[in-house]
Amino acid sequence: MKKLNKALLISFLFTFIFSSINLPIKVSASSDSKFFINPAETNSEITTCSDTIVWKYKYMNGKYYKRKYNVTKKKWIGSWIPV
């Protein structure tokens, strides 16, 4: 039993010591990589995914009111608020 404990302890220490050593790794980037994207060569347009929301105003009974409007979905947001 003592030999087994000693062997487990030695293997654990051996694994711990060698796993904590940082080995240097050489990394280089090449310009001929298929993952390299040159921004000057892209012809795609950037489109937004967010909704366009604007304030709409109205004048009623001598007072101004405002309300948010979602231009993308063509829906009103909230209720009229006195300005």
URWO-V322438 format. One record per run of one state. SS is the DSSP state (helix for helix, strand for strand, loop for the rest). FROM is the first residue (numbers start at 1). TO is the last residue. If there is no record, write none. Layout:
# URWO-V322438
SS|FROM|TO, SS|FROM|TO
This chain:
# URWO-V322438
loop|1|1, helix|2|19, loop|20|38, helix|39|41, loop|42|52, strand|53|60, loop|61|62, strand|63|70, loop|71|74, strand|75|82, loop|83|83
